[in-house]
């Protein structure tokens, strides 16, 4: 990879020993494409960054970029952590209260996602706020994550993953975490993101706090 392509973090999903070599290579390629794009966006802005430039920086072909990411917006939004979240939900003790499980898993995902490069996380959420195409694609992609979460909730709780209650809960959770990311960016990153996530999960568990804000 070129000098502008960051090395994968110690927490890279590509380093999971249970994955085969082929899958690890795929993850590393996706990571290289994402890293190349973010570097270019920092240099010249989102709109000026092309797929051809991203491919050249990541040392892959444009067709490879499109094979991994159907749109430029997907490079911003797609990550490797959905499967890890599902695995972590499965791994928690069966008798652990659901919200305790959820808090543990979500906070672990936040640590993994932010450990490598806080600036990259800030840039990603900035693009979600400032670029309409990214915001629109984010709304479309929620259904994919929602399906994954419905399945995980169903397996964890014994509920029908297609039931209205599970679907509503899953999409409410995804939507709340999306809004947390947008709020973090819109308020200039003044708060610790982990604290915002904890407040979000409090709302999911207890509802709106009483009294005036």
C-alpha positions as a printed NumPy array, in Angstrom:
array([[  0.   ,   0.   ,   0.   ],
       [  1.042,   3.61 ,  -0.48 ],
       [  2.366,   5.737,   2.355],
       [ -1.024,   7.435,   2.715],
       [ -2.72 ,   4.141,   3.552],
       [ -2.781,   3.584,   7.302],
       [ -1.855,   0.231,   8.722],
       [ -4.798,  -1.69 ,  10.178],
       [ -5.268,  -1.139,  13.891],
       [ -4.68 ,  -3.9  ,  16.435],
       [ -8.465,  -4.104,  16.599],
       [ -8.936,  -4.586,  12.857],
       [-11.588,  -7.243,  12.112],
       [ -9.117,  -8.617,   9.568],
       [ -6.983,  -9.887,  12.445],
       [ -9.669, -12.179,  13.852],
       [ -8.051, -15.632,  13.899],
       [-11.276, -17.477,  13.107],
       [-11.479, -15.857,   9.687],
       [ -9.947, -17.528,   6.673],
       [ -7.181, -15.912,   4.646],
       [ -9.548, -14.976,   1.816],
       [-11.931, -13.131,   4.128],
       [ -9.086, -11.349,   5.922],
       [ -7.756, -10.138,   2.568],
       [-11.193,  -8.812,   1.654],
       [-11.419,  -6.865,   4.894],
       [ -7.928,  -5.434,   4.444],
       [ -8.844,  -4.313,   0.913],
       [-11.977,  -2.591,   2.193],
       [ -9.941,  -0.933,   4.946],
       [ -7.376,   0.291,   2.395],
       [-10.099,   1.772,   0.179],
       [-11.737,   3.539,   3.114],
       [ -8.426,   4.903,   4.371],
       [ -7.542,   6.176,   0.89 ],
       [-10.867,   7.919,   0.547],
       [-10.667,   9.64 ,   3.912],
       [ -7.155,  10.876,   3.156],
       [ -8.313,  12.328,  -0.158],
       [-11.387,  13.935,   1.399],
       [ -9.175,  15.644,   3.976],
       [ -6.957,  16.946,   1.181],
       [ -9.534,  18.12 ,  -1.35 ],
       [-13.078,  17.636,  -0.066],
       [-15.757,  15.03 ,  -0.676],
       [-17.171,  16.241,  -3.982],
       [-13.741,  16.563,  -5.602],
       [-12.749,  13.029,  -4.65 ],
       [-13.39 ,  10.489,  -7.402],
       [-13.492,   6.712,  -7.46 ],
       [-10.498,   6.738,  -9.804],
       [ -8.465,   8.747,  -7.303],
       [ -9.498,   6.466,  -4.466],
       [ -8.498,   3.403,  -6.47 ],
       [ -5.113,   4.874,  -7.333],
       [ -4.41 ,   5.826,  -3.718],
       [ -5.46 ,   2.383,  -2.454],
       [ -3.513,   0.674,  -5.256],
       [ -6.502,  -1.21 ,  -6.612],
       [ -8.568,  -0.864,  -9.772],
       [-11.761,   1.241,  -9.951],
       [-13.691,  -1.966, -10.634],
       [-12.354,  -3.367,  -7.347],
       [-13.613,  -0.311,  -5.503],
       [-17.08 ,  -0.782,  -7.018],
       [-17.002,  -4.486,  -6.218],
       [-16.577,  -3.725,  -2.54 ],
       [-18.602,  -0.493,  -2.4  ],
       [-21.447,   0.07 ,  -4.892],
       [-21.357,   3.855,  -4.318],
       [-18.904,   6.418,  -2.993],
       [-21.28 ,   7.015,  -0.107],
       [-20.983,   3.356,   0.905],
       [-17.246,   3.853,   1.471],
       [-18.134,   6.383,   4.157],
       [-20.865,   4.342,   5.791],
       [-19.844,   0.683,   5.573],
       [-17.684,  -0.857,   8.268],
       [-16.682,  -4.315,   9.464],
       [-18.343,  -4.258,  12.855],
       [-21.865,  -5.59 ,  12.229],
       [-20.668,  -9.244,  12.307],
       [-18.622,  -8.519,  15.431],
       [-21.647,  -7.021,  17.171],
       [-23.685, -10.096,  16.298],
       [-20.962, -12.395,  17.639],
       [-20.68 , -10.407,  20.859],
       [-24.444, -10.593,  21.399],
       [-24.219, -14.364,  21.063],
       [-21.244, -14.599,  23.409],
       [-22.792, -12.842,  26.407],
       [-24.182, -14.985,  29.295],
       [-27.652, -16.297,  28.519],
       [-29.058, -15.067,  31.839],
       [-27.644, -11.551,  31.54 ],
       [-30.358,  -8.855,  31.367],
       [-30.866,  -7.711,  27.803],
       [-29.966,  -4.061,  28.414],
       [-26.776,  -5.066,  30.23 ],
       [-25.831,  -7.132,  27.195],
       [-26.699,  -4.317,  24.829],
       [-24.711,  -1.737,  26.781],
       [-21.661,  -3.988,  26.892],
       [-21.773,  -4.772,  23.177],
       [-22.499,  -1.226,  21.989],
       [-19.754,   0.258,  24.137],
       [-17.309,  -2.354,  22.875],
       [-18.247,  -1.489,  19.28 ],
       [-17.657,   2.193,  20.064],
       [-14.223,   1.419,  21.494],
       [-13.293,  -0.618,  18.435],
       [-14.636,   1.914,  15.979],
       [-12.944,   4.904,  17.604],
       [ -9.689,   3.399,  18.835],
       [ -7.741,   3.599,  15.59 ],
       [ -8.4  ,   7.188,  14.529],
       [-10.672,   9.636,  16.312],
       [-10.126,  12.169,  13.527],
       [-11.453,   9.673,  11.001],
       [-14.554,   9.088,  13.128],
       [-15.112,  12.836,  13.285],
       [-14.681,  13.186,   9.528],
       [-17.105,  10.354,   8.912],
       [-19.831,  11.928,  11.041],
       [-19.081,  15.342,   9.519],
       [-19.797,  13.885,   6.079],
       [-23.021,  12.362,   7.372],
       [-24.162,  15.836,   8.409],
       [-22.817,  17.917,   5.537],
       [-23.234,  15.725,   2.429],
       [-26.876,  15.068,   1.447],
       [-25.966,  12.   ,  -0.634],
       [-24.241,  10.406,   2.371],
       [-27.173,  11.221,   4.637],
       [-29.631,   9.72 ,   2.136],
       [-27.57 ,   6.565,   1.658],
       [-27.289,   6.223,   5.432],
       [-31.075,   6.076,   5.687],
       [-31.199,   3.401,   2.969],
       [-28.508,   1.287,   4.613],
       [-30.295,   1.195,   7.956],
       [-32.492,  -1.657,   6.753],
       [-29.476,  -3.942,   6.254],
       [-28.2  ,  -3.381,   9.78 ],
       [-31.78 ,  -3.623,  11.028],
       [-32.174,  -7.108,   9.573],
       [-28.95 ,  -8.226,  11.221],
       [-30.019,  -6.814,  14.566],
       [-33.49 ,  -8.364,  14.343],
       [-31.909, -11.768,  13.813],
       [-29.522, -11.246,  16.719],
       [-32.307, -10.098,  19.026],
       [-34.464, -13.037,  17.996],
       [-31.716, -15.546,  18.67 ],
       [-30.81 , -13.894,  21.951],
       [-34.336, -13.505,  23.347],
       [-36.249, -16.324,  21.655],
       [-38.583, -13.847,  19.99 ],
       [-39.661, -13.993,  16.372],
       [-37.168, -11.745,  14.504],
       [-39.946, -10.849,  12.057],
       [-42.346,  -9.762,  14.78 ],
       [-43.448,  -6.15 ,  14.885],
       [-42.026,  -5.644,  18.366],
       [-38.535,  -6.852,  17.441],
       [-38.488,  -4.872,  14.212],
       [-39.624,  -1.689,  15.933],
       [-37.079,  -2.117,  18.725],
       [-34.202,  -2.85 ,  16.337],
       [-34.908,   0.127,  14.094],
       [-35.449,   2.391,  17.104],
       [-32.03 ,   1.392,  18.399],
       [-30.323,   1.918,  15.045],
       [-32.061,   5.234,  14.541],
       [-31.128,   6.424,  18.016],
       [-27.451,   5.587,  17.498],
       [-27.515,   7.323,  14.109],
       [-28.965,  10.438,  15.713],
       [-26.31 ,  10.244,  18.417],
       [-23.599,  10.366,  15.753],
       [-25.264,  13.293,  14.007],
       [-25.724,  15.16 ,  17.308],
       [-22.058,  14.634,  18.145],
       [-21.013,  16.211,  14.843],
       [-23.614,  18.992,  14.872],
       [-22.504,  20.122,  18.351],
       [-18.847,  20.326,  17.352],
       [-17.729,  17.104,  19.08 ],
       [-17.83 ,  18.895,  22.416],
       [-19.031,  15.803,  24.309],
       [-17.35 ,  12.465,  24.782],
       [-19.043,  10.152,  22.302],
       [-19.103,   7.284,  24.814],
       [-21.06 ,   9.492,  27.216],
       [-23.552,  10.357,  24.474],
       [-24.028,   6.662,  23.726],
       [-24.689,   5.977,  27.405],
       [-27.322,   8.733,  27.459],
       [-28.869,   7.249,  24.32 ],
       [-29.097,   3.799,  25.856],
       [-30.653,   5.337,  28.984],
       [-33.423,   6.757,  26.8  ],
       [-33.886,   3.381,  25.115],
       [-34.195,   1.681,  28.506],
       [-36.08 ,   4.252,  30.577],
       [-37.662,   6.663,  28.094],
       [-37.389,  10.432,  28.304],
       [-36.285,  11.711,  31.708],
       [-38.945,  13.469,  33.724],
       [-39.153,  17.231,  34.085],
       [-37.843,  19.898,  31.772],
       [-34.455,  19.337,  30.105]])
